[in-house]
């Protein structure tokens, strides 16, 4: 398995960095090309990286909560659902264009990147 060879923190950091670069390229591509294709190409990378981010972030967050894993997991789920249900309508108030979508995605990963990149390498 990948985790056996590379630490979870390192996988998470790599995936967050890939998402950050993909989101940045999405914004640049949409501005320069004024097309949907740069956004879709970047989105492919972001969605793939999310498959590495979510399980590793969850595992790292719950690692120190052995006695309270159920409560910690439910709290994480609650926060995810609140954010996921409140951010899209707020972003849609600005309009529904590839540029707005790309900037919103870049903003989200830019908020998460410092925390992920400051993880100790285990």
Beta strands, then each sheet from edge to edge (+ up, - down):
end
